[in-house]
Each structure stands twice: as structure tokens, then as C-alpha cells.
Amino acid sequence: MPQHFSGRLLAVGHLGRVANLILRPDWHLPATALTLETAFRSRRAFLRRLGIAGVGTLVGAATLRAAETAPRYPAKRNPQFNPGWRLTNERLAANYNNFYEFSFDKEEVAPLSQKLSLKPWPIEIGGLCEKPMTLEAEELAALFPLEERVYRFRCVEAWSMVVPWTGFPLQRLIEKVVPKSDARFIRMVTLDRPAEMPGFQKMPRYPWPYTEGLRLDEALHPLTLMATGIYGKALPKQHGAPVRLVVPWKYGYKSIKSVVKIEFVRDQPKTFWETLAPDEYPFESNVNPKVPHPRWSQAFERVIDTGERLRTQPFNGYGDQVARLYAKP
């Protein structure tokens, strides 16, 4: 079954004595106020990647320091995405996950994923764009203000949940790197680290690493979120730490976890599940109750923590916002 959707439903996954009196000149700085050369060079390199120089470097450095030290979670909830729905139980969501890099068993994912190291975590952003960059996951999260959004989440396996994600619109990152005119899709890739992900050995014939993709207009839609947190906390490892995609109108496997690469491409990319079973997991994969999965109906869904059986909504209830993306000319 497809991976990258977390469930029950679907954060989770981050202190004498004076021997001599020494008079210092007025300009003297104590050793504790000095910046280590390695830290200085690392920060300067990061700022250069962002295109910040001169006076802007001072402003950028101060902003980055504030972002690094300020509490990130819980982020303020965006009132536009706060419909008052009942949230899925956090504990159930944290212990019922599809993440095949660790296990087929949903309840084994959480304990098995705890061995995953999240530092360093470089994320490469490139391909057909004017300003490619590679930066650490925590640097990426510091680039934009974080907000909390409550979204429906619908798995292709016909279960669902309601989750409060924390993150930033993918649109902001796309605009920062400036896609070229011939970029029509984005391709994303999950971490490929078999030594820490036992599912690789259990499923050696799968087309690892996990890959997913979107049309550029889908990626630019305001609903498309890069998530760094869930339930008011940093993402836990089983939910796709340190950063994942969330596309609420598509089946959950499109919301790729533990992202290490974002690439702008001209042609529609091959994705993990589409490569394995294109008739079951096509590239578009919008939630559609009228189109059954080859092995079960999609007309209804089961709410993970209550067992309630609900009628599935087209586009997972987001049709008013996204249906225009798929209107035929």
C-alpha cells in the first residue's frame, strides 16, 4: 500500500576569587561575545546562498538569529484554515503511520523511526530555477514565518483524519528560487539512508528512494504546504521529520515525507507508486469518490479514531479552492 501518509489518523516528530584586577579598554569584548570562525563562515555561506550582501547581511543575520532562538511551536493558527473540526487524537495519529522505509506495519513505524538522525539534513533545491540553493532543514524552516493550519487528510486506503499542521506555503519557496520558463513540474525525493531505515532491506525490489511530484500550478496553490510541525510541535520522525509536503486535496501518498531534494523539471516525473502500479496510483491522484481504487471503493472513508463512516467528498472537500486547476478548456 502507498506510503507517505500518516495515520490513525494522520508532531511529532524537537546552561571566585579575584587574583588580579585587570583594567580593560572601552572597546574590549569578552570572549563569550566573540563568534567562532566556523560559525561565522557557516552563517556567511548561508546568507550568500540567499543572495544577501552588504548592509543586508547585517539585517539578514539578525533575522536568522532571531528565527533560530525564537520558539517555533506552537505557531499561530491561520484563521482561514481553522474550521472548528474535531481533531484526530494526537496519540493515535503518532502511532498509526504508513512509512515503508521503516516497516509495512503501521504501528511499528514510530518505534523503528526513532533511530533516524535528523542532523545534518541538507535539502537540495535546484533543476530549472534561477536561484538554486542547498540548505539545512532548520535553515529552510527559518526562511519564512510558520503558521498552523487544520486540514483534512484522506488516505488512498479509505481512512481519514483531521490534523493541525505547522509550516509555510510551498509557493513562498518557489517564488524565492524563481523557476525558469520551461519548468512545468516539481519532483521531490525522500531521504535514502538504508542503514537507518530497515524497510529498504525488507523491500529491496522497490524503486527507492521514494519520489513524488506535482504540476507547478498545483505546487503554487496556496493550500500546498511544506510542513515542519504537527499538533503544535516539531514533526516527529514517523510523520516525516524534519520537513514534508502536505497536499490536502490529494490522496496521502502524494504528501511526501522527510524531503531531501526539490527539483524543477520540464517533463512529468515518474513517482514511486506510479512506477509500481500506475493503474492504482496515477500521477494526479486527486481524491475522487466516483473513481474506485481497483481493489476497493473510494465512495466512503473511515475516520481512524472514531470508526465513523463518512461519505468521501470530491477533492477531499477542497473543490471550491482547487477544482479550477482541473477544469477542461
LUMTIKE-413890 format. One record per residue (C-alpha): chain; z, y, x. Coordinates in pm, whole numbers, plus 50000, padded with zeros to 5 digits. Layout:
<nodes>
(node "A"; (Z; Y; X))
...
</nodes>
This chain:
<nodes>
(node "A"; (50000; 50000; 50000))
(node "A"; (49941; 50351; 50117))
(node "A"; (50186; 50511; 50347))
(node "A"; (50280; 50877; 50378))
(node "A"; (50464; 50936; 50058))
(node "A"; (50843; 50914; 50045))
(node "A"; (51011; 50790; 49757))
(node "A"; (51292; 50696; 49528))
(node "A"; (51153; 50921; 49466))
(node "A"; (51026; 51114; 49747))
(node "A"; (51569; 51610; 50433))
(node "A"; (51606; 51465; 50558))
(node "A"; (51509; 51411; 50825))
(node "A"; (51890; 51865; 51210))
(node "A"; (53097; 52616; 52341))
(node "A"; (54293; 53317; 53580))
(node "A"; (54390; 53456; 53816))
(node "A"; (54218; 53752; 53983))
(node "A"; (54200; 53712; 54358))
(node "A"; (53986; 54016; 54432))
(node "A"; (53880; 54319; 54235))
(node "A"; (53505; 54375; 54272))
(node "A"; (53353; 54702; 54155))
(node "A"; (53003; 54658; 54015))
(node "A"; (52736; 54931; 53991))
(node "A"; (52650; 55059; 53642))
(node "A"; (52319; 54870; 53640))
(node "A"; (52475; 54532; 53717))
(node "A"; (52411; 54243; 53475))
(node "A"; (52643; 53943; 53464))
(node "A"; (52493; 53604; 53548))
(node "A"; (52529; 53496; 53186))
(node "A"; (52288; 53770; 53082))
(node "A"; (52010; 53652; 53313))
(node "A"; (51721; 53449; 53174))
(node "A"; (51640; 53132; 53362))
(node "A"; (51295; 53138; 53520))
(node "A"; (51191; 52819; 53340))
(node "A"; (51290; 52962; 53001))
(node "A"; (51115; 53291; 53081))
(node "A"; (50792; 53118; 53178))
(node "A"; (50805; 52888; 52875))
(node "A"; (50852; 53179; 52635))
(node "A"; (50582; 53388; 52803))
(node "A"; (50340; 53097; 52782))
(node "A"; (50418; 53056; 52411))
(node "A"; (50366; 53425; 52343))
(node "A"; (50037; 53423; 52531))
(node "A"; (49917; 53143; 52307))
(node "A"; (49993; 53363; 52009))
(node "A"; (49791; 53649; 52158))
(node "A"; (50093; 53878; 52201))
(node "A"; (50094; 54108; 52507))
(node "A"; (50234; 54437; 52640))
(node "A"; (50479; 54609; 52409))
(node "A"; (50401; 54343; 52150))
(node "A"; (50551; 54086; 52386))
(node "A"; (50890; 54251; 52357))
(node "A"; (50868; 54257; 51979))
(node "A"; (50738; 53902; 51965))
(node "A"; (51008; 53769; 52196))
(node "A"; (51282; 53936; 51991))
(node "A"; (51136; 53796; 51670))
(node "A"; (51113; 53449; 51819))
(node "A"; (51473; 53462; 51946))
(node "A"; (51590; 53565; 51601))
(node "A"; (51397; 53280; 51444))
(node "A"; (51543; 53032; 51692))
(node "A"; (51903; 53137; 51631))
(node "A"; (51896; 53222; 51259))
(node "A"; (51993; 52945; 51017))
(node "A"; (51673; 52791; 50880))
(node "A"; (51817; 52584; 50598))
(node "A"; (51865; 52622; 50315))
(node "A"; (51572; 52859; 50278))
(node "A"; (51544; 53091; 49980))
(node "A"; (51375; 52925; 49685))
(node "A"; (51047; 53083; 49582))
(node "A"; (51090; 53176; 49212))
(node "A"; (50724; 53096; 49146))
(node "A"; (50799; 52731; 49228))
(node "A"; (51134; 52689; 49054))
(node "A"; (51054; 52542; 48712))
(node "A"; (51402; 52410; 48641))
(node "A"; (51303; 52045; 48655))
(node "A"; (51566; 51781; 48722))
(node "A"; (51555; 51696; 49094))
(node "A"; (51532; 51337; 49211))
(node "A"; (51859; 51209; 49356))
(node "A"; (51860; 51305; 49724))
(node "A"; (52020; 50981; 49844))
(node "A"; (51764; 50768; 49661))
(node "A"; (51479; 50977; 49798))
(node "A"; (51614; 50930; 50151))
(node "A"; (51628; 50552; 50128))
(node "A"; (51307; 50458; 49949))
(node "A"; (51014; 50553; 50169))
(node "A"; (50663; 50441; 50249))
(node "A"; (50606; 50488; 50622))
(node "A"; (50418; 50187; 50756))
(node "A"; (50459; 50289; 51120))
(node "A"; (50814; 50160; 51076))
(node "A"; (50802; 49895; 50804))
(node "A"; (50637; 49766; 50487))
(node "A"; (50985; 49755; 50333))
(node "A"; (51066; 50094; 50181))
(node "A"; (51440; 50052; 50230))
(node "A"; (51402; 49960; 50599))
(node "A"; (51218; 50279; 50692))
(node "A"; (51524; 50505; 50703))
(node "A"; (51730; 50296; 50949))
(node "A"; (51431; 50198; 51165))
(node "A"; (51306; 50555; 51197))
(node "A"; (51632; 50689; 51342))
(node "A"; (51529; 50578; 51692))
(node "A"; (51234; 50817; 51686))
(node "A"; (51268; 51103; 51937))
(node "A"; (51169; 51444; 51799))
(node "A"; (51172; 51636; 52128))
(node "A"; (50933; 51712; 52278))
(node "A"; (50692; 51731; 51984))
(node "A"; (50376; 51921; 52080))
(node "A"; (50133; 51991; 51796))
(node "A"; (49770; 52050; 51890))
(node "A"; (49569; 52282; 51663))
(node "A"; (49203; 52302; 51756))
(node "A"; (48848; 52197; 51685))
(node "A"; (48623; 52451; 51519))
(node "A"; (48853; 52754; 51535))
(node "A"; (48861; 53077; 51735))
(node "A"; (49224; 53066; 51847))
(node "A"; (49329; 52707; 51921))
(node "A"; (49687; 52652; 52030))
(node "A"; (49933; 52381; 52124))
(node "A"; (50297; 52447; 52047))
(node "A"; (50622; 52265; 51982))
(node "A"; (50716; 52179; 51625))
(node "A"; (51012; 52418; 51631))
(node "A"; (50783; 52696; 51755))
(node "A"; (50544; 52628; 51469))
(node "A"; (50830; 52647; 51219))
(node "A"; (50936; 52981; 51370))
(node "A"; (50594; 53142; 51326))
(node "A"; (50629; 53201; 50952))
(node "A"; (50909; 53265; 50701))
(node "A"; (51027; 52943; 50540))
(node "A"; (51072; 52909; 50165))
(node "A"; (51183; 52635; 49929))
(node "A"; (50953; 52505; 49656))
(node "A"; (51019; 52247; 49386))
(node "A"; (50716; 52019; 49348))
(node "A"; (50627; 51709; 49152))
(node "A"; (50537; 51415; 49375))
(node "A"; (50317; 51130; 49247))
(node "A"; (50264; 50810; 49443))
(node "A"; (49947; 50606; 49403))
(node "A"; (50178; 50311; 49331))
(node "A"; (50255; 50480; 48995))
(node "A"; (50604; 50611; 49066))
(node "A"; (50707; 50975; 49078))
(node "A"; (50980; 51220; 49166))
(node "A"; (51066; 51592; 49180))
(node "A"; (51153; 51727; 49525))
(node "A"; (51264; 52062; 49676))
(node "A"; (51056; 52107; 49992))
(node "A"; (51110; 52375; 50257))
(node "A"; (50812; 52502; 50453))
(node "A"; (50529; 52755; 50468))
(node "A"; (50179; 52765; 50315))
(node "A"; (49923; 52595; 50539))
(node "A"; (49698; 52890; 50457))
(node "A"; (49902; 53113; 50690))
(node "A"; (49846; 52885; 50988))
(node "A"; (49476; 52850; 50912))
(node "A"; (49432; 53227; 50898))
(node "A"; (49612; 53262; 51231))
(node "A"; (49380; 53028; 51422))
(node "A"; (49064; 53163; 51249))
(node "A"; (48832; 52873; 51154))
(node "A"; (48469; 52907; 51262))
(node "A"; (48198; 52945; 51002))
(node "A"; (48090; 52580; 51029))
(node "A"; (48442; 52439; 50975))
(node "A"; (48443; 52267; 50635))
(node "A"; (48733; 52021; 50663))
(node "A"; (49062; 51973; 50843))
(node "A"; (49171; 51644; 50995))
(node "A"; (49538; 51569; 51061))
(node "A"; (49688; 51297; 51278))
(node "A"; (50033; 51134; 51279))
(node "A"; (50237; 51051; 51587))
(node "A"; (50116; 50745; 51779))
(node "A"; (50420; 50606; 51960))
(node "A"; (50434; 50224; 51923))
(node "A"; (50745; 50187; 52140))
(node "A"; (50949; 50374; 51876))
(node "A"; (50752; 50267; 51569))
(node "A"; (50785; 49889; 51515))
(node "A"; (50525; 49882; 51239))
(node "A"; (50248; 49909; 51499))
(node "A"; (50332; 49562; 51629))
(node "A"; (50362; 49416; 51278))
(node "A"; (50023; 49556; 51170))
(node "A"; (49810; 49560; 51487))
(node "A"; (49478; 49549; 51299))
(node "A"; (49541; 49871; 51109))
(node "A"; (49339; 50175; 51227))
(node "A"; (49626; 50358; 51396))
(node "A"; (49711; 50639; 51432))
(node "A"; (49743; 50746; 51070))
(node "A"; (49490; 51015; 50981))
(node "A"; (49428; 51226; 50673))
(node "A"; (49205; 51514; 50576))
(node "A"; (49132; 51791; 50327))
(node "A"; (48843; 52014; 50243))
(node "A"; (48903; 52358; 50388))
(node "A"; (48930; 52517; 50043))
(node "A"; (49196; 52260; 49950))
(node "A"; (49387; 52332; 50270))
(node "A"; (49369; 52707; 50198))
(node "A"; (49504; 52670; 49845))
(node "A"; (49844; 52841; 49804))
(node "A"; (50005; 52517; 49683))
(node "A"; (49929; 52330; 50007))
(node "A"; (50249; 52332; 50211))
(node "A"; (50347; 52247; 50567))
(node "A"; (50699; 52113; 50513))
(node "A"; (50978; 52120; 50771))
(node "A"; (51266; 52053; 50534))
(node "A"; (51378; 51889; 50211))
(node "A"; (51686; 51927; 49989))
(node "A"; (51791; 52237; 50181))
(node "A"; (51798; 52060; 50520))
(node "A"; (51558; 51986; 50803))
(node "A"; (51329; 51691; 50733))
(node "A"; (51487; 51356; 50814))
(node "A"; (51279; 51116; 51013))
(node "A"; (51194; 50885; 50725))
(node "A"; (51045; 51182; 50535))
(node "A"; (50811; 51273; 50821))
(node "A"; (51010; 51489; 51061))
(node "A"; (50963; 51731; 51216))
(node "A"; (50666; 51856; 51011))
(node "A"; (50446; 51708; 50740))
(node "A"; (50188; 51808; 50482))
(node "A"; (50258; 51832; 50107))
(node "A"; (49965; 51847; 49862))
(node "A"; (50130; 51814; 49518))
(node "A"; (49819; 51757; 49304))
(node "A"; (49702; 51458; 49510))
(node "A"; (49845; 51108; 49548))
(node "A"; (50125; 51098; 49802))
(node "A"; (49938; 50925; 50083))
(node "A"; (49738; 51246; 50132))
(node "A"; (50063; 51422; 50233))
(node "A"; (50057; 51301; 50593))
(node "A"; (50387; 51271; 50781))
(node "A"; (50500; 51353; 51137))
(node "A"; (50192; 51558; 51225))
(node "A"; (50089; 51597; 51591))
(node "A"; (49732; 51724; 51554))
(node "A"; (49539; 51954; 51320))
(node "A"; (49165; 51970; 51380))
(node "A"; (48896; 52180; 51211))
(node "A"; (48575; 51979; 51171))
(node "A"; (48229; 52013; 51022))
(node "A"; (48197; 51670; 50860))
(node "A"; (48430; 51493; 50619))
(node "A"; (48672; 51294; 50837))
(node "A"; (48746; 50927; 50792))
(node "A"; (49104; 50877; 50679))
(node "A"; (49343; 50587; 50730))
(node "A"; (49349; 50433; 50383))
(node "A"; (48991; 50524; 50303))
(node "A"; (48886; 50331; 50613))
(node "A"; (49079; 50023; 50495))
(node "A"; (48988; 50034; 50124))
(node "A"; (48750; 50314; 50020))
(node "A"; (48729; 50192; 49659))
(node "A"; (49106; 50213; 49620))
(node "A"; (49188; 50521; 49829))
(node "A"; (48895; 50766; 49832))
(node "A"; (48900; 51089; 50028))
(node "A"; (48960; 51318; 49729))
(node "A"; (49248; 51120; 49570))
(node "A"; (49344; 51375; 49304))
(node "A"; (49597; 51244; 49052))
(node "A"; (49389; 51133; 48754))
(node "A"; (49536; 50923; 48471))
(node "A"; (49187; 50840; 48343))
(node "A"; (49079; 50672; 48666))
(node "A"; (49273; 50347; 48715))
(node "A"; (49351; 50202; 49053))
(node "A"; (49154; 49877; 49092))
(node "A"; (49480; 49682; 49053))
(node "A"; (49683; 49886; 48804))
(node "A"; (49667; 50168; 48552))
(node "A"; (49738; 50529; 48651))
(node "A"; (49796; 50642; 48293))
(node "A"; (50176; 50622; 48327))
(node "A"; (50431; 50667; 48605))
(node "A"; (50789; 50553; 48658))
(node "A"; (51049; 50811; 48759))
(node "A"; (51221; 50647; 49054))
(node "A"; (51586; 50733; 48996))
(node "A"; (51593; 50713; 48615))
(node "A"; (51333; 50447; 48544))
(node "A"; (51187; 50672; 48275))
(node "A"; (50822; 50601; 48193))
(node "A"; (50613; 50917; 48169))
(node "A"; (50251; 50983; 48089))
(node "A"; (50073; 51096; 48406))
(node "A"; (49927; 51447; 48397))
(node "A"; (49585; 51533; 48546))
(node "A"; (49624; 51684; 48891))
(node "A"; (49993; 51586; 48862))
(node "A"; (50047; 51881; 48629))
(node "A"; (49886; 52140; 48857))
(node "A"; (49550; 52155; 48682))
(node "A"; (49580; 52521; 48587))
(node "A"; (49603; 52608; 48958))
(node "A"; (49358; 52363; 49117))
(node "A"; (49107; 52234; 48863))
(node "A"; (48866; 52513; 48955))
(node "A"; (48831; 52358; 49302))
(node "A"; (48654; 52062; 49145))
(node "A"; (48451; 52232; 48872))
(node "A"; (48087; 52128; 48887))
(node "A"; (47842; 52417; 48938))
</nodes>
